[in-house]
């Protein structure tokens, strides 16, 4: 159990004197891990200086933005998905033929994963890198913050399933199929106004279907935040494993392209024709409700999702440090207990709140791991992007002189399009 001291506890309580449910919320948070599904702290680290690792050592436990170690401790955060994110490249603003060019996305993603691991390494008494639900629960018992890794966008995969396999080997537990741009795998919801479709059905491409299947095989959770409704529906048809929406609201509360429409929420659940999943409520005002961007409106999104899907299918995904502002009452990571108190005030049972805090997303991880075990005998996907011009490779030097003679003779007898 993490102990912050009486001063910290009384200070938090004093600032929420109008919330009679805060003591109960704090008690639940001491015993059960609150897991935030989407935190962009690595992005801030990259933004504060030329050497991200020097930045980490300089700021250590107190950093500009919405979240740092001090505020995680004050807010009783038990775990989080730190996100490796890079922006969509300029090439992805045009037609699909331009998506062949992915820039330095893979390099930058690897550097972001390195930052996440260094955050953990620099404060081992407070953080621990986790892969499984059992490890998350053990971290809570040890009083450490469980740290999991997500990758936010299919444009960061280098158009290659081989990259996905290597991310999985590094500990990535979810991949968001798109960010604010379309990519070779899937269609996006855009960044604000609805984005023009580029694929039939505005959903998954054939390679995107292969991506979902490979993520299932690897135990990497499919994250459908940022995706178009068509991509959401296609992925729910294809997936063998549970899914997540790491930081989204409900369109039924506020109609924004980034929020989840009702017909998709109807597909989330454990009944016939449904897929197990968790929709993790975001704290970003433009998605929550620009005219009523408050903690109470976030709670409205949570309740709406729960009414549509069931209380086992909702979680918390702040998007802290990936947004320029947060809602009133949830301005930074120190404020998580207030949301818990609000849900208790609305009549949620302790067991329902424990699910919202973290048990629901841990169930999704368990489901992904079970699916990976069931698919363990399947070979790695051989799918490649058919429009790639670098395959077969042409690295053999002048006249293919670097290749073995037998290979040279073989290539002379076959056209490139036959290989």
N, C-alpha and C positions, 0 to 999 in steps of 0.2 A: 504493500500500500504506500502511495506517495504521500509524504507529509510536508506541507509547505509552511507550517507554523501558524500559531494563533493569530498573529498580526495579519497575515495574508488572508486567512479565512474570515476574520472579522471585517477586514477592509472590503472584501467582496460582498459580504452580507450587508454592510452599511450602505453600499452603493445601490443595493436593490431592496431597500426597506419596504418598498411598495409590493414586493413579491413574497407573499406568504409561503410560497412553495419552494423558495430557494434552498432552505435547509434540506428538504427532501431531495432536491436535484443534486446538491453537493454530495449527499450520502450515496446516491446511485452512482455518481461519477467516481467516487472513491473505490467502488467495488467492481464497476463494469467499464470496459474501455470505450470511450467515445472515439470513433474513427472517422476522420474527415476524408472524403473520397477524392478531393482535388485541391492541392496546394502548390502554388507556383514559386515557392521560395528559391529554387535554383535559378530562375529567371532574374530575380532581384540580385542574387549573388553575382551573376554574369554582368549585370548592369552597373555595378558600383566600382569597377576598376578593371584594369587590363589583365590582372592576374587573379582569377577567381579564388584560388587557394589562399593567396595573401589576404583577399577580402574576408574570407572566412575567419582567418586568424585575427584580423583587425577587429571585426565586429563581434565575433564569437557568439555571445548569448543575447545581444541586443542589436537589432538591425532595423533600418527604416522599412516602412511598409506595414502590412497587416499582421505579420506573424514572425515570431522569433522564439528562442527557447524560453525566455522569461515569461512571455505571454502565453505560450503553450502550457507552462506549469501553472500559471495563474488560472487559466481556463480549464484546467484538469483534462487536457487532451491526452488520450490514451494511445492514439495511433493515427497515422496519416499516410496517404499516398502522395509522395512527392513526385512531381511531374517533370519529366524531361520534355521540354517543348522548344521548337524552333519555328519561326514564322514561315508561312507559305512563300515559296519563291515566286519571283515575278513571272516566271514561265507558266505558272498555274492560274494566271488570270485570263488566259486565252483558251483556244480549242484544245481537245485532248492530244493532238499531235505534238503540242509543246510540252506535255507532261513528261516526255522523255528526259528532260533536263531538270534534275532535282537539286542542283547546287551543292552546297556543303551540308545538307541536312543530316546525313548519317554521321559525319564528323562531329557536328554540333550536338547531336543527340548523345553520342558517346561521351562528349565532354560534360554534358548535363548529368548523365548517369554517374560520371566520375565525381562531380560536385556532390551529388546525393550521398555517395559512399564516403566522401571526405567529411561531410557534415556529421555522419554517424561516427566516423573514426576520431574526429576531433572532440567528441563529447560522449565517450562510451559509457559513462555513468548515467547518462540521460537518454541516449538513443541506442536502438539495436536494429539492425537490418533483419527483416522478416520476410519469409516466403509463404508460410502457411498460417491457418487459423490457430493451430496449436502454439506456434511460435508467438503469435500476437497475444494470446492469453497468458503465456509464460512471461512475456515482457511486462504485462500488467502486474503480475504477481511480484516481479522484481522491481517494480516502480520505475520502469523505463518506457520510453515512448516508442512503440512499434513503428518502424519506418518501412514502407513498401514503395515500389517504383511503378509509375505509369509512363507511357509514351503517348503524347497528345497529337496524333495526326498521321494518316497514311502517307502523306508527302514526306515523312521522315524515314521511310523504309527503303529508299533508293530503288523503288519499283521492283523489289526482290524479296521473295519468301525466304531466301537464305539469310537475309538481314534479320528477319523476324526470328528465325531460329537462334541466331546469335544474341539478340536482345533477350530472348527467353533464358538462354544460358547465363546471362548476366544478372538475372533476377527480376526482369520486367514481368509484372503480374497483370497489367491490362494495357491494351492499345486502343486508342480512340480511332475509329476508322477514317474520320476526316477531321480537319480543323475548319477554317473558314473558306477553304477552297476545295473544289473537286480534285480528285487525283485518279490514278489509273485503276484504283480499286473500287471507288465509291463516290456517290454524290453527296455534296455538303448542303447544309442549311444556310450557308453564307454568314456574314458578319453582322447583319442588321436587317436590311430589306432582303426579301427572298432573292436568291441567286438564280439566274437563268439555267435551266437544265442543259446538260450536254450529252446525256445518255438516254436511250429509250427507257421509259419508266422512272427516270430520275432516281435510280437506285444503285444496286451493286452491278459491277461488270463481271464477266466470267472469271477474271483473275481475282476479283473481290470475293466471289463465292469460294474460290480455292483458298484465299486468305482466311476466311472465317473457319473453314474446315481445318486448315493447318493450325490456327490458334487453338481450336478445340483439342487437336491432337497434342499440342504442347502444354495445355493447361493455362494459356494466356486468355484472360477474360476479354470478351468483345465489349467495348465501350461505345455506346451509341449516342452520347452527347455530341453536339455539333453536326450530326448527320441529317440528311433530308428525311422526311417521312417515308419516302420510297426506299431509302437505304435501311431505315429501321424495320420496315415490313419485310423486306427481302432477307435481312439478317435473321429475323425471328423465324422465318420459314426454314432457313438453312441450318442454323446452329443446332448442335447436339448438346450444348452446355448452357448453363444459365448466363445471363447477360447483365450489364449494368449501364446506367446513365450516370456518369460520375459527377456531373454538375449541370442540372437542368431543372426547370420549373414545369408547371402544367399550363397548357394553353387554355384550359377551361377556367383558370384563374386570371391569367393575363395572356392575351393573344400575341405572342412574339414568335418569329420563325425558329428561334433557338429552343423553344419549349416543346414539350411532348404533346401531340394531339390526342384527343380522347380515344380515337379508334385504335391507336397504338397502345395506350394505357390498358385498353380492354384485352389486349393480347398478353399482358403481363400477369402472371399468377400461377397457380398450381392446379387449375382445373383443365378439363378437356379442351384441347386447342390452344392452350396457353403455354408460355415459356416462363420458367422461374427467372426472376430478375429483381433488381432494386433500382429505383429512381431516387437519386440523391439530390436533395433540394439545394439550390444555389442561392447565394447572398447578393448577387449583382443587381442593383436597382433597375436597369433597363429590362431585365428579364423578370424580376419580381413584380414590379408595377411602378413606373416612374412617378406616378401621382400619389403613391402610397407606399413608399419604399421603407417599410418598418419591419421590425421583428414579428409583429402580429401578422403581416402579410406573408412573410416566409412561412409562418405556422399555418396560414390558410392554404398555401401550396402543399405543405406536408399533409394536411388533413384531406385535401382534395384527392391527392395521389392515393392516400390510404383508403379513401372511400371507393375509388375506382378499382384499385388492385388488391387491397387488403393491407393491414398494418405490417405484415411481414415483408412488404415490398417497397419500403421507403427508407431513406437514409439521409445523411447530411454531407453535402459537397460544396463547401463555401466558395471555392475559386479564389481564396485569399492570395494576394500578391500577383494575381493574374488579371486584376480589375483595378480601375482607377478610383473607385469608391465602393463602399459597402453600405448596407441598409442601416437605418437608425436603430440602435439597440444591439447591433451585431457588427460594430465598427472594426473590431479586430479579434484576435484569437482569445483574448481574455474574457470575451463575452459569451462563450458557448453555454455556460450554466444558465444564463437567462432564457435561452431557447428551451432548454430542458424544463425549466420551471414553468414556462408558458404552456408546454404540452401537458404537464401535470395539472396546471390550472384548468385546462380544457377537458379534463377528465380521463386522460390516457392512464392506463394502469401501469404499474411498475414494469411488468413484463413487456408491455407494448413499447414503453420508452427504452428499455434495454435493447429491444430489437432495433429501434430507430438509431440508437447510439452506435451500435456496432455488430450485434448478433446477426442482423439481416445480411450485411455485406460479407461477414465471415461465412455464412451459409453459402453465398455465391462462390466464394473461393473454394469451399469444400466441394461444391458441385462441379466446378471446373477441374479440380484435382481428380475427382472420381471419373469424369469423362476422359481425362488424359490417360488414366489407368486402363480404361476400357479400350482405348485406341492405341495402346502401347505397342501392339504388334504391327501396326500399320507403318509402312515406310514413309519417310519424309516426302512431301509433295514435290513432284518434278515440274510443276507448272511454272512457266516463265511468261513474261510479257512478249507477245508475238511480234510486236512492232520494234523491239530492241534491235538496233543496228550493230551492236558490238558483239553479238553472238551469231555464229561461231566466232571466236576471237581471231584476230589477225596479228598476232604478236611474233610471228616467226622470223621477222627480220627480212632483209632483202632476198627475194626469191625463196622465202621460207627456209633460209640457210641455217636457222637455229634449231629447226626441227629434225628429228631422226629421219634417215633416208626413207624408211618404210612409211612414215607419216607423209613425207613429201610426195611419194608415189601415190599414196591413197588419195591425197587431195587433188593431184593432177587428174585423177580419173573420175572426179565428182564435181558437179557444179555446186556453187555455194548454197543455192536454194535446196539442194538435196541433202545437205548435212544436218 
